[in-house]
Amino acid sequence: MACGFGTAYEGLKKVGIAGDHAVLITGLGPLGLATGALCLQLGARRIIGIDISQERIRVARDLGVCDEAILSGPDNVSEVRALTGGAGVERAVDCSANDVARATAIRATRKWGRIVFLSEGGRVEFDPSPDIIHDQKTIFGSWVTSTWLMEELVERLVQWKLHPEELITQRFGLDHASSAYALMAAGNAARWRSASMRN
């Protein structure tokens, strides 16, 4: 709840999601899936996801948390721009902590757009003038969530009938923690059990 949905909700509140927004999510692990589910409920017009894992892309498509889910690659910026009529997205959310994905999030965002980084670690390199300054983009950092936003989120999850525990696909005892970490690192865990997040 706190590390997944709470982190995503705090970041989305910072950038603001509205019905005329196309949103890019880089990284479709548990945090990215939670971000997509919340963007749906907040009314985003279009949600585009990018990931390195075909399994996570399949899960995002099966759940309907992304309108488009594409494999990470060198043409991602142009692919996102093509999906948005050449302009780019209004909002981008990095859930990957990957330097290439973060740069994609910045460059695939349109003029006056907002970008939020949610994932810990990693680095990013960009050219300030063409990537940020000339298009007057804003980059936010966001880390976990506050008590009052957590309370608001819990109320909304009940209202929206979203169940964060459905992200859990397997359970492990402490003596099998290394197996759990290996499964997560392979990108084959933490997916939703329900058929679709769309109403």
C-alpha positions as CSV (number, residue, x, y, z in Angstrom):
1,M,0.0,0.0,0.0
2,A,2.5,2.6,1.1
3,C,5.4,1.7,-1.2
4,G,3.2,0.9,-4.2
5,F,0.0,2.8,-4.4
6,G,1.0,5.4,-1.9
7,T,4.2,6.3,-3.7
8,A,2.3,6.4,-7.0
9,Y,-0.5,8.6,-5.6
10,E,1.8,11.1,-4.0
11,G,3.7,11.5,-7.3
12,L,0.5,11.8,-9.4
13,K,-0.8,14.4,-7.0
14,K,2.3,16.5,-7.6
15,V,2.1,16.5,-11.4
16,G,-1.8,16.5,-11.5
17,I,-3.7,14.2,-13.8
18,A,-6.7,15.4,-15.8
19,G,-9.0,14.1,-18.4
20,D,-7.2,15.7,-21.3
21,H,-3.8,14.2,-20.3
22,A,-1.8,11.4,-22.0
23,V,0.4,9.8,-19.5
24,L,3.7,7.9,-20.1
25,I,4.8,5.3,-17.5
26,T,8.3,4.0,-17.8
27,G,8.6,0.7,-15.9
28,L,5.6,-1.6,-15.5
29,G,6.6,-3.5,-12.3
30,P,4.4,-3.2,-9.2
31,L,4.8,0.6,-8.9
32,G,4.1,1.1,-12.6
33,L,1.0,-1.1,-12.6
34,A,-0.2,0.8,-9.5
35,T,0.4,4.1,-11.3
36,G,-1.5,2.9,-14.4
37,A,-4.5,1.8,-12.2
38,L,-4.6,5.1,-10.5
39,C,-4.3,7.1,-13.7
40,L,-7.3,5.3,-15.0
41,Q,-9.3,6.3,-12.0
42,L,-8.0,9.9,-12.1
43,G,-9.4,10.1,-15.7
44,A,-6.3,10.2,-17.9
45,R,-7.2,10.3,-21.5
46,R,-4.5,7.9,-22.6
47,I,-1.9,5.8,-20.8
48,I,1.3,4.5,-22.5
49,G,3.6,2.1,-20.7
50,I,7.2,1.0,-21.5
51,D,9.1,-1.9,-20.0
52,I,12.0,-4.2,-20.8
53,S,10.0,-7.3,-19.9
54,Q,7.5,-8.8,-22.3
55,E,5.8,-10.5,-19.4
56,R,5.1,-7.1,-17.7
57,I,3.9,-5.7,-20.9
58,R,1.5,-8.6,-21.3
59,V,0.2,-8.1,-17.7
60,A,-0.3,-4.3,-18.3
61,R,-2.3,-5.1,-21.5
62,D,-4.3,-7.9,-19.9
63,L,-5.3,-5.6,-17.0
64,G,-6.1,-2.7,-19.2
65,V,-4.0,-0.3,-17.1
66,C,-2.3,0.9,-20.3
67,D,-3.9,1.8,-23.6
68,E,-0.5,1.0,-25.3
69,A,2.4,-1.0,-23.8
70,I,5.6,-1.1,-25.8
71,L,8.9,-2.8,-25.4
72,S,11.9,-0.7,-24.3
73,G,14.1,0.3,-27.2
74,P,16.0,3.1,-28.9
75,D,12.9,4.4,-30.8
76,N,10.7,4.9,-27.7
77,V,10.6,8.7,-27.8
78,S,9.5,8.7,-31.5
79,E,7.0,5.9,-30.7
80,V,5.4,7.8,-27.9
81,R,5.3,11.0,-30.0
82,A,3.6,9.0,-32.8
83,L,1.0,7.7,-30.4
84,T,0.3,11.3,-29.3
85,G,0.0,13.0,-32.6
86,G,3.6,14.1,-32.6
87,A,3.3,16.3,-29.5
88,G,4.3,14.0,-26.7
89,V,2.6,13.3,-23.4
90,E,1.3,15.8,-20.9
91,R,2.6,13.8,-17.9
92,A,5.4,11.2,-17.5
93,V,6.0,9.0,-14.5
94,D,9.3,7.1,-14.2
95,C,8.9,3.9,-12.2
96,S,12.1,2.2,-13.5
97,A,15.1,3.9,-12.0
98,N,16.8,3.3,-15.4
99,D,18.8,6.1,-16.9
100,V,17.5,5.4,-20.5
101,A,13.9,5.2,-19.4
102,R,14.2,8.4,-17.4
103,A,15.6,10.2,-20.4
104,T,12.8,8.8,-22.5
105,A,10.3,10.1,-20.0
106,I,11.8,13.6,-20.2
107,R,12.1,13.7,-24.0
108,A,8.7,12.1,-24.8
109,T,6.9,14.8,-22.7
110,R,5.4,17.7,-24.6
111,K,5.9,21.4,-24.1
112,W,4.8,22.6,-20.6
113,G,4.6,19.0,-19.5
114,R,5.4,17.6,-16.1
115,I,7.6,14.6,-15.2
116,V,7.9,12.8,-11.9
117,F,10.6,10.3,-10.8
118,L,9.3,7.8,-8.3
119,S,11.9,5.0,-8.3
120,E,15.0,5.0,-6.1
121,G,18.5,4.8,-7.4
122,G,19.9,5.1,-10.8
123,R,21.0,8.1,-12.8
124,V,19.8,10.2,-15.7
125,E,21.6,12.3,-18.3
126,F,19.9,15.0,-20.4
127,D,20.6,18.2,-22.3
128,P,18.9,21.0,-20.2
129,S,18.3,23.4,-23.1
130,P,16.4,21.2,-25.6
131,D,15.1,18.7,-23.1
132,I,13.8,21.0,-20.4
133,I,14.3,24.7,-20.7
134,H,13.1,25.5,-24.2
135,D,9.9,23.5,-23.7
136,Q,9.5,24.7,-20.2
137,K,9.0,21.3,-18.7
138,T,9.0,20.6,-14.9
139,I,10.7,17.6,-13.2
140,F,9.4,16.5,-9.8
141,G,10.9,14.1,-7.4
142,S,8.5,12.1,-5.1
143,W,9.3,9.7,-2.3
144,V,6.7,7.5,-0.6
145,T,3.6,9.5,0.8
146,S,2.3,11.5,3.6
147,T,-0.1,10.4,6.3
148,W,-2.9,12.7,5.1
149,L,-2.5,11.6,1.5
150,M,-2.5,8.0,2.6
151,E,-5.8,8.5,4.3
152,E,-7.2,10.2,1.2
153,L,-5.9,7.3,-0.9
154,V,-7.5,4.7,1.3
155,E,-10.9,6.4,1.0
156,R,-10.5,6.6,-2.8
157,L,-9.4,3.0,-3.2
158,V,-12.6,1.9,-1.4
159,Q,-14.7,4.2,-3.6
160,W,-12.9,3.0,-6.8
161,K,-13.0,-0.7,-5.7
162,L,-9.3,-1.0,-6.2
163,H,-7.5,-3.7,-4.2
164,P,-3.7,-3.3,-3.9
165,E,-3.3,-6.8,-2.4
166,E,-4.2,-8.2,-5.8
167,L,-0.7,-7.3,-6.9
168,I,0.6,-10.2,-4.8
169,T,1.0,-13.3,-6.9
170,Q,3.1,-15.5,-4.5
171,R,3.9,-15.5,-0.8
172,F,7.2,-16.6,0.7
173,G,8.3,-17.3,4.2
174,L,11.4,-15.5,5.5
175,D,13.5,-18.7,5.0
176,H,12.8,-18.4,1.2
177,A,13.5,-14.7,0.8
178,S,16.3,-15.2,-1.7
179,S,13.8,-17.1,-4.0
180,A,11.4,-14.2,-3.7
181,Y,14.1,-11.6,-4.6
182,A,15.2,-13.8,-7.6
183,L,11.6,-14.0,-8.9
184,M,11.1,-10.2,-8.6
185,A,14.5,-9.6,-10.3
186,A,13.4,-11.7,-13.2
187,G,10.4,-9.5,-13.7
188,N,7.9,-12.4,-13.5
189,A,6.1,-11.6,-10.3
190,A,3.9,-8.9,-8.8
191,R,1.0,-8.8,-11.2
192,W,-2.7,-8.4,-10.8
193,R,-5.1,-11.4,-10.4
194,S,-8.2,-9.6,-11.6
195,A,-9.1,-9.6,-15.2
196,S,-9.1,-5.9,-15.8
197,M,-8.7,-2.6,-13.9
198,R,-11.0,-0.8,-16.3
199,N,-14.6,-0.2,-15.3
